[in-house]
Structure formats: structure tokens, C-alpha cells
Amino acid sequence: MIRLAWRQLQLEPLRTLLTAIAVGSVITVILILKGFEQGQYYQLERIVLNRGTSLIAAQAGVANFIAVRSSIPQLARGEVESVEGVVNAHPITAIPAIYEVDNRRTPIYVLVYDTRGGPTSITDGENIKDSNDIVIDRSLAKKYNIRLGDKFVISDFDFKVSGFTRETALLMPFAFISYDGMIDLYLESEIAPDLSTFPLLSYMLIELDPTAERDKVAREIEALVPSVDVFTSEELATRDVNLGRAFFGPIMGLLVTVAYIIGLLVVALIMNADVRSRMRSFAVLKAIGFPFSRLSAAIIIQAFLLLLIAVPVAVLMAQGLVLFIHSAAPLYLVRIFEPLVFIQTIVASVVFAILGALIPLNLIRRSDPTIAFEGL
């Protein structure tokens, strides 16, 4: 049956190739959609883990690093540092802002850092050295054609771009400034009249003594400093990923489900057309004694062989699209080779290949062997 199925595909190589491209295009769409979803979760996780600490303190009642407002009293830093086992509580302030040029607006997330928590993956330029320096995500540089040394205006305050980084989350590019830069921004920009609404301290990156027990220190901080809740970096990253799943999951799930249905219909239409075009051949095989079960197996095997050709085609097309997306729009991270993404896509492809091959089998069952002798 395998040989029969393979011979059928070899009879019309151009048709087989075009069919594989059609099926591969559907698989490509699924890979891109799933890869985009996983890319967002990866960015949400890394934006926390890249801060380089084992414990993070947030405002009491706040359990996320992204898309929430956290404001900690300034005195809380000294209280945290007084806990045994804590070496330092490095301050971090998160400021949501809008970057606007020529009536084009982009929401950005400005992270203010002092001694820890700054950009970890500077692709061009250098880290902050002056109060007016700012490091921005490369997607902003791409979108607005920003070069190193250019002016970067936030609320009518001029920063100077010292470097580009690769840090974004929830489709929002990040920028990094120092605390001196934040003070200048607060006092000299349009923010000044509304200064009381902006936090001075959002999070603390807690550096521990190497001999300290992390969980014990976290419990002691929460007991002694009621204004903060303490999380491990992994816990906070997981919470942000769950937030992303709540945001992206329903939308992406619907889009992927539609792609699965399209894939099933494409395979079903292709196999149905193939079976109809070969009804006389099937009639001949039935006339010489081939049972329906063997003919059905040949159709299913043919669908599998078609899938084996389509998957490499899909991977090549998907990788080409990923390279284009990352070049044209660096804000969107697509991770098609994430093991979970790849395995789920292949399993789904096998399922709709089987189901698509089963749909036209009724035509073979109803085919009349006498058709083989028509015209003789």
C-alpha cells in the first residue's frame, strides 16, 4: 500500500508539489500563530528574569511586574535592608509613557534603575552613563528610524539615545533610564504638575547574602515590612506569563482553531478531488480483488506521505516569514521552534491529515467495479 500511495504521488509531480505547498501553507500559518503566542510568553518571562535577582518586592497586593501600578514607600527600602540576610534592596521604578513623533504614538514602559535591573542585552551602543542617556528597545529605533545619539523626547523632556536593547513585553517596548534621569524628567517635563500620581519606587530587587535561605528571608521581609509583598523571580515571571495567557490565549486559541479547520478542509478537498479523478483506477483495483480496507489504507498513507512533504515546506516558509517579521517589526517575537509549538503543530497536522483522508473514503466504498470495463 505504501508503494501504491507513493506511485500515485509520483504520477503528477507538479500537482504533488503544489498540493504540498497548499497544505504546507496552512501548517505555516499555524506555526506562525503559535510561535507568536509563545514569543509573547517568553518576553513576559524574560523581562522579569533579566532583572538579575532572586527576590523581588512589590507593593502589597500587587502580584505582577507588567501592566500594573506598584508604588512602595521610600522608607520601606531601609526596612527591607535591615532584615538579616539582605545585602541590598536595589530600587526599580516603572513608568508607563507615550512616545510621540509626527502624530504617531507608541506606548512604552520606562524602567528606572540604579545599581541593578538595567538592560541586559544591548545590541548597539552602550549603557547609560549620563542622566540624560536612555537605552531603548530596537523596535522603537526601527519604527521611528532612531540612531545612536538622537534625541528621544518623553513628555517634552529630551533624552539622548545611548544604546539599543531587546526587551519588550505585551507588545510594549521598554526603555531604561537612571534615577538622575527620572528626577530630571519629573521636575523639568510636562509631568511636573501631576508628579504626585507617578511612583518614586515601584519594586525592589533584593540581593541576598549567599548563605541566606531565600524563602526564610522572604517570609521575614513580609512580616516586618507590611507595605510590600515578596516574590521569587520565577513566581513573578510565572504570574506575568499567566497574565499574558489570559490576554492572548482566547484570541490566539480562536485563530489557531480556525487554522486547524482550514487545514482539515484543505486536506479533505485535495484528497476528495484526487479520489474522484482516480475512480476508474479504484474500480479496476476492486474488480481484481482489492478489498475496501486496503484501498482505504492507501488513501490514508497517501495523506501521510503528502504531509511528510508538506512539513519541510512549511518549516522553510515559516522560517522565512519569521526572518522577515523580525527584520521588519522587531517588536514581534515569533518562536516557531519552541518544542511545545512544534510538537503541537505536527500532532495537529497528523490529525487533520487523517480526518481529511477519511472524508472521501465513502466515494471508494460506493464505486462500482463495472466502471473498470466501461469503454472496452
ABEGO torsion letter per residue (X at the ends): XAAAAAAAAAABAAAAAAAAAAAAAAAAAAAAAAAAAAAAAAAAAAAAAAAGBABBBBBBGBABABGBBBBBBAAAAAAAAABBGBABBBBBBBBBBBBBBGGBBBBBBBBBBBABGBBABBABEBBBABAABBBBBAAAAAAAGBBBGBBBBBGGBBBBBABBBBBBBGGBBBBBBBAAAAAAAAAABAAAAAAAABBABABBBBBBBAABBAAAAAAAAAAABAABBBBBAAAAAAAAAAAAAAAAAAAAAAAAAAAAAAAAAAAAAAAAAAAAAAAAAAAAAAAAGBBAAAAAAAAAAAAAAAAAAAAAAAAAAAAAAAAAAAAABAABBBBAABAAAAAAAAAAAAAAAAAAAAAAAAAAAABBAAAAABGX
